[in-house]
Amino acid sequence: MKIASILENQKTENRIAITPEIAKKYISLGFEVSLSENYGSHLGIKDEEYTELGVLISNDEEEIITNADIIVQLGLMSDDKITLLKENQIFIGVLNPYENKDKINNLVKKNINTFSLELLPRITRAQSMDILSSQSNLAGYKAVLESFAYFEKAIPMMMTAAGTIPAAKVLVVGAGVAGLQAIATAKRMGAIVFATDVRMASKEQVESLGGKFLSVEGAENLETEGGYAKEASDDFKKKQEELLYETLKKIDIVVCTALIPGKKAPVIIKEYMIDNMKAGSIIYDLAAIQGGNTAHTKVNEIIDKNGVKIMGESNILNKLPTSASNLYAKNVFNFVSNLYDKDNKKINVNLEDEIIEKTLMK
């Protein structure tokens, strides 16, 4: 079996899907690993580190793709590379079905087994493959650092002979994996942290990290069986808006993390709420790539709305590519291992396996 990966478009993606550590694991399973030339050089990984393990390095990406049984990437390849994929090949990545529906449908029509890893079910057996958790954890951490870098005041409370500087107040919208890491990071840096989420189960997790959970009176638990947030009722949205409106008046920094996999991000922070925030406040929107949680979010731009800075990047993990690649590569290896029939040395697309059935694009 041949597994391969080519270098991502460096303008949009700095992560890699196969690190030397993981290449060694694929080879020990019996795979032949092929990578494009200078695959990890931007992360300080020389080609020699791969070739010493037995990895094949080539400057012919077309040959790499056409000869592979499995191609693993971060996202969809460029159109000219996608056309090289053949029937019965396996393509694995984070494919963003919301944005790339037509391209993915074309792959499915060509009978290419296309797996989108953000659709993994939230079950115990899939935890080691859960790219949303591993990548979101890093994203939540980095979002806090980025927003603090733009905030023009000190974060912790400081008592000096000249007077006291109050601690910054941070609100985290959405207490999933990214949100919980954002809470923990902001708290460690001395901020007073508040959080809100439609899932009532999040309250205990938020409070265990030292955050204050803001809950709507008579709140309903909006959690799917899979552990994700689901769409709120109109009544809940109205009550949540009222609570947010009052809370945001005293908040310095907001980190938005609310996402529904495969769908447009819900707009939670409306224009009239931003109008009443303090000048100098910061909003970092991790949901920017899926439309954003605010009324003014624009991808890769900093919007100044009456002194409130609103920002969100297309890929914040490009700022932590080495750590993110290490975790992503391990997630993908565990997913491929689940697909691989070790006894017969072949891939088994077993649709009775919930992990395979949920991630296979149909």
C-alpha positions as CSV (number, residue, x, y, z in Angstrom):
1,M,0.0,0.0,0.0
2,K,1.3,3.5,-0.9
3,I,0.4,6.5,1.1
4,A,1.4,10.0,-0.1
5,S,1.2,13.7,0.7
6,I,2.3,16.8,-1.3
7,L,3.2,20.2,0.0
8,E,0.2,22.5,0.7
9,N,-0.3,25.9,-0.9
10,Q,2.2,27.9,1.3
11,K,0.1,31.0,0.9
12,T,-2.8,29.5,2.9
13,E,-1.4,26.5,4.8
14,N,1.8,25.9,6.6
15,R,0.9,22.6,8.3
16,I,1.9,19.2,7.0
17,A,0.1,15.9,7.3
18,I,3.0,13.5,7.7
19,T,5.9,14.3,10.1
20,P,9.0,12.1,10.3
21,E,7.8,10.5,13.5
22,I,4.5,9.5,11.7
23,A,6.3,8.5,8.5
24,K,8.2,5.9,10.6
25,K,4.9,4.5,11.9
26,Y,3.4,4.2,8.5
27,I,6.5,2.3,7.3
28,S,6.4,0.0,10.3
29,L,2.8,-0.9,9.3
30,G,4.0,-1.9,5.8
31,F,3.2,1.3,3.9
32,E,5.4,2.9,1.3
33,V,5.5,6.6,2.0
34,S,6.0,9.3,-0.8
35,L,6.3,13.0,-0.2
36,S,7.0,16.0,-2.4
37,E,10.4,17.6,-2.4
38,N,11.0,20.1,0.5
39,Y,7.8,18.8,2.1
40,G,8.7,20.0,5.6
41,S,11.6,22.4,5.0
42,H,9.5,25.4,6.0
43,L,9.2,23.8,9.4
44,G,12.9,23.1,9.7
45,I,12.5,19.4,8.6
46,K,15.0,18.5,6.0
47,D,14.3,15.9,3.2
48,E,17.1,13.8,4.6
49,E,15.1,13.2,7.9
50,Y,12.5,11.5,5.8
51,T,14.8,9.6,3.4
52,E,16.8,8.2,6.3
53,L,13.6,6.5,7.4
54,G,12.9,5.1,3.9
55,V,10.5,7.7,2.6
56,L,10.5,8.4,-1.1
57,I,11.0,12.1,-2.0
58,S,10.1,13.3,-5.4
59,N,9.8,16.6,-7.3
60,D,7.1,15.1,-9.5
61,E,3.8,15.8,-7.6
62,E,1.7,14.4,-10.5
63,E,3.5,11.0,-10.2
64,I,3.2,11.0,-6.4
65,I,-0.6,11.5,-6.6
66,T,-1.3,9.1,-9.4
67,N,0.7,6.3,-7.9
68,A,-0.8,6.6,-4.4
69,D,-3.5,4.4,-2.8
70,I,-4.1,7.0,-0.1
71,I,-3.4,10.7,-0.2
72,V,-3.5,12.7,3.1
73,Q,-3.6,16.5,3.1
74,L,-4.8,19.3,5.3
75,G,-7.5,20.5,2.9
76,L,-8.5,20.1,-0.8
77,M,-5.7,20.2,-3.3
78,S,-5.7,22.8,-6.1
79,D,-8.0,22.0,-9.0
80,D,-5.2,20.8,-11.3
81,K,-4.1,18.3,-8.6
82,I,-7.6,17.1,-7.8
83,T,-8.2,16.1,-11.5
84,L,-5.3,13.6,-11.1
85,L,-7.2,11.6,-8.5
86,K,-8.5,8.2,-9.8
87,E,-11.3,5.8,-9.0
88,N,-10.9,3.9,-5.8
89,Q,-8.2,6.1,-4.4
90,I,-8.6,7.4,-0.9
91,F,-8.4,11.1,-0.1
92,I,-8.3,12.2,3.5
93,G,-8.3,15.8,4.9
94,V,-10.2,18.6,6.5
95,L,-12.3,19.4,3.5
96,N,-14.8,22.0,4.8
97,P,-17.9,20.6,3.1
98,Y,-19.8,23.9,3.7
99,E,-17.4,25.8,1.4
100,N,-16.4,23.0,-1.0
101,K,-19.7,21.1,-1.6
102,D,-19.4,21.1,-5.5
103,K,-15.7,20.0,-5.5
104,I,-16.4,17.2,-3.0
105,N,-19.5,16.0,-5.0
106,N,-17.3,15.7,-8.1
107,L,-14.8,13.5,-6.2
108,V,-17.7,11.3,-5.0
109,K,-19.0,10.9,-8.6
110,K,-15.5,9.7,-9.7
111,N,-15.8,7.0,-7.0
112,I,-12.9,8.5,-5.0
113,N,-13.3,7.5,-1.3
114,T,-13.2,11.0,0.2
115,F,-13.0,11.4,4.0
116,S,-13.5,14.7,5.8
117,L,-12.1,14.4,9.3
118,E,-14.0,17.3,10.8
119,L,-17.1,15.0,10.6
120,L,-15.7,12.4,13.0
121,P,-18.3,11.3,15.6
122,R,-17.8,12.3,19.2
123,I,-17.3,8.7,20.5
124,T,-14.5,7.4,22.7
125,R,-12.9,5.2,20.0
126,A,-12.5,8.3,17.8
127,Q,-10.8,10.5,20.3
128,S,-7.3,9.8,19.1
129,M,-8.4,10.8,15.6
130,D,-10.3,13.9,16.6
131,I,-8.6,16.7,14.6
132,L,-11.2,19.3,15.8
133,S,-10.1,18.8,19.4
134,S,-6.4,18.8,18.7
135,Q,-6.4,21.8,16.4
136,S,-9.1,23.7,18.2
137,N,-7.1,23.4,21.5
138,L,-4.2,25.2,19.8
139,A,-6.5,27.7,18.1
140,G,-8.1,28.7,21.4
141,Y,-4.7,29.3,23.0
142,K,-3.4,31.3,20.1
143,A,-6.6,33.4,19.8
144,V,-6.1,34.7,23.3
145,L,-2.4,35.6,22.7
146,E,-3.3,37.4,19.5
147,S,-6.1,39.4,21.1
148,F,-3.9,40.3,24.1
149,A,-1.2,41.5,21.7
150,Y,-3.6,44.1,20.3
151,F,-5.1,45.1,23.6
152,E,-3.4,48.3,24.8
153,K,-3.7,47.7,28.5
154,A,-2.2,45.3,31.0
155,I,-4.0,42.0,31.4
156,P,-3.5,41.1,35.1
157,M,-4.4,43.3,38.0
158,M,-1.3,45.3,39.1
159,M,-1.0,47.1,42.4
160,T,1.6,49.8,42.4
161,A,2.5,52.9,44.5
162,A,1.0,55.0,41.7
163,G,-2.3,53.1,41.9
164,T,-4.0,49.9,40.9
165,I,-4.5,48.7,37.3
166,P,-7.7,46.5,37.2
167,A,-7.6,43.1,35.5
168,A,-8.9,42.8,32.0
169,K,-12.3,41.2,31.6
170,V,-12.5,38.5,28.9
171,L,-15.6,36.9,27.5
172,V,-15.4,33.6,25.7
173,V,-18.4,32.8,23.4
174,G,-18.7,29.1,23.0
175,A,-17.1,26.7,25.6
176,G,-16.1,23.8,23.3
177,V,-12.5,22.7,23.1
178,A,-11.2,26.0,21.7
179,G,-13.3,28.0,24.2
180,L,-12.1,26.0,27.2
181,Q,-8.5,26.4,26.2
182,A,-9.1,30.2,25.7
183,I,-10.6,30.4,29.2
184,A,-7.6,28.5,30.7
185,T,-5.1,30.6,28.8
186,A,-6.7,34.0,29.7
187,K,-7.1,32.9,33.3
188,R,-3.4,31.9,33.6
189,M,-2.5,35.4,32.3
190,G,-4.5,37.1,35.1
191,A,-7.7,38.1,33.3
192,I,-11.2,37.9,34.8
193,V,-12.9,35.4,32.5
194,F,-16.6,35.0,31.7
195,A,-18.0,32.4,29.2
196,T,-21.3,31.5,27.6
197,D,-22.5,28.4,25.7
198,V,-25.8,26.9,24.7
199,R,-24.8,23.6,26.2
200,M,-25.5,23.6,29.9
201,A,-23.0,20.8,30.4
202,S,-20.3,23.4,29.7
203,K,-21.1,25.3,33.0
204,E,-19.2,22.8,35.2
205,Q,-16.2,22.8,32.8
206,V,-16.0,26.6,32.6
207,E,-16.2,26.9,36.4
208,S,-13.5,24.2,36.9
209,L,-11.1,26.5,35.0
210,G,-11.9,29.5,37.1
211,G,-14.3,31.1,34.6
212,K,-17.8,32.5,35.4
213,F,-20.5,30.9,33.3
214,L,-23.2,33.2,32.0
215,S,-26.5,31.3,31.6
216,V,-29.8,32.5,30.3
217,E,-32.7,32.1,32.7
218,G,-34.7,29.0,32.0
219,A,-32.0,27.9,29.5
220,E,-32.6,24.8,27.4
221,N,-29.7,22.4,26.8
222,L,-28.9,22.7,23.1
223,E,-26.5,19.8,22.7
224,T,-26.7,17.0,20.1
225,E,-26.1,13.4,21.0
226,G,-22.7,13.8,19.4
227,G,-21.7,16.5,21.8
228,Y,-21.9,19.5,19.4
229,A,-24.0,22.6,19.8
230,K,-27.2,22.8,17.8
231,E,-29.4,25.6,16.6
232,A,-31.1,27.6,19.3
233,S,-34.8,28.5,19.4
234,D,-35.9,32.0,18.7
235,D,-36.9,32.5,22.4
236,F,-33.5,31.3,23.6
237,K,-31.7,33.6,21.1
238,K,-33.6,36.6,22.3
239,K,-32.8,35.9,26.0
240,Q,-29.2,35.3,25.1
241,E,-29.0,38.5,23.1
242,E,-30.2,40.5,26.1
243,L,-27.7,38.9,28.4
244,L,-24.8,39.5,25.9
245,Y,-25.9,43.1,25.3
246,E,-25.6,43.9,29.0
247,T,-22.4,41.8,29.6
248,L,-20.5,43.3,26.6
249,K,-20.7,46.8,28.0
250,K,-18.1,45.9,30.7
251,I,-15.9,43.4,28.6
252,D,-12.5,44.3,27.3
253,I,-11.7,41.2,25.1
254,V,-14.1,38.8,23.4
255,V,-13.0,35.5,21.9
256,C,-15.6,33.9,19.7
257,T,-15.5,30.1,19.1
258,A,-19.1,29.2,18.3
259,L,-19.3,26.8,15.3
260,I,-21.7,24.2,14.0
261,P,-19.7,21.7,11.9
262,G,-20.4,21.9,8.2
263,K,-22.7,25.0,8.5
264,K,-22.4,28.8,8.5
265,A,-21.3,30.2,11.8
266,P,-24.1,31.7,13.9
267,V,-24.0,35.5,14.2
268,I,-24.1,35.9,18.0
269,I,-22.6,39.4,18.5
270,K,-24.9,41.8,16.6
271,E,-24.1,45.3,15.4
272,Y,-26.0,47.1,18.2
273,M,-24.1,45.1,20.8
274,I,-20.7,46.2,19.4
275,D,-21.9,49.8,19.3
276,N,-22.2,49.7,23.1
277,M,-18.8,48.1,23.8
278,K,-16.0,50.2,25.2
279,A,-13.6,51.8,22.7
280,G,-10.3,49.9,22.8
281,S,-12.0,46.5,23.2
282,I,-11.0,43.6,21.1
283,I,-13.0,40.8,19.5
284,Y,-11.1,37.8,18.1
285,D,-13.4,35.6,16.0
286,L,-12.2,32.1,15.5
287,A,-15.3,31.4,13.4
288,A,-14.3,33.9,10.7
289,I,-13.6,31.3,8.0
290,Q,-17.2,30.1,8.3
291,G,-18.8,33.5,8.2
292,G,-18.0,34.7,11.7
293,N,-19.8,35.1,15.0
294,T,-20.1,38.9,14.7
295,A,-21.9,41.2,12.4
296,H,-18.6,42.7,11.1
297,T,-16.1,39.9,10.9
298,K,-14.0,39.8,7.8
299,V,-11.4,37.1,7.2
300,N,-7.8,38.3,7.5
301,E,-8.9,41.9,8.2
302,I,-9.0,44.0,11.3
303,I,-12.2,46.0,11.3
304,D,-12.4,49.1,13.6
305,K,-16.0,49.7,14.6
306,N,-16.2,52.8,16.9
307,G,-12.8,51.9,18.4
308,V,-13.6,48.2,18.8
309,K,-11.2,46.0,16.8
310,I,-12.7,42.9,15.3
311,M,-10.4,40.3,13.8
312,G,-10.3,36.8,12.5
313,E,-7.9,34.8,10.4
314,S,-8.5,32.2,7.7
315,N,-6.0,29.9,9.5
316,I,-4.7,30.9,12.9
317,L,-2.8,27.6,13.1
318,N,-0.4,28.9,10.5
319,K,1.1,30.7,13.5
320,L,1.7,27.4,15.3
321,P,2.4,25.1,12.3
322,T,4.9,22.8,14.0
323,S,2.8,22.0,17.1
324,A,-0.4,21.8,14.9
325,S,1.3,19.5,12.4
326,N,2.6,17.1,15.1
327,L,-1.0,16.7,16.4
328,Y,-2.7,16.5,13.0
329,A,-0.3,13.9,11.7
330,K,-1.0,11.7,14.7
331,N,-4.7,12.1,14.3
332,V,-4.5,11.1,10.6
333,F,-2.3,8.1,11.3
334,N,-4.8,6.8,13.8
335,F,-7.6,7.3,11.3
336,V,-5.7,5.4,8.6
337,S,-4.8,2.6,11.0
338,N,-8.6,2.2,11.6
339,L,-9.1,1.9,7.8
340,Y,-6.2,-0.5,7.4
341,D,-6.8,-4.3,7.5
342,K,-3.4,-5.3,8.9
343,D,-4.0,-9.1,8.3
344,N,-4.7,-8.7,4.6
345,K,-2.5,-5.6,4.1
346,K,-5.3,-3.6,2.5
347,I,-7.8,-0.8,3.1
348,N,-11.2,-1.8,4.3
349,V,-13.9,0.8,3.8
350,N,-16.3,-0.8,6.3
351,L,-19.5,1.3,6.4
352,E,-20.6,-0.6,9.5
353,D,-17.9,1.3,11.4
354,E,-19.4,4.5,12.6
355,I,-16.1,6.4,12.3
356,I,-15.8,5.5,8.6
357,E,-19.5,5.9,7.8
358,K,-19.7,9.4,9.3
359,T,-16.6,10.8,7.6
360,L,-17.0,9.3,4.2
361,M,-18.5,11.9,1.8
362,K,-21.5,10.6,0.0
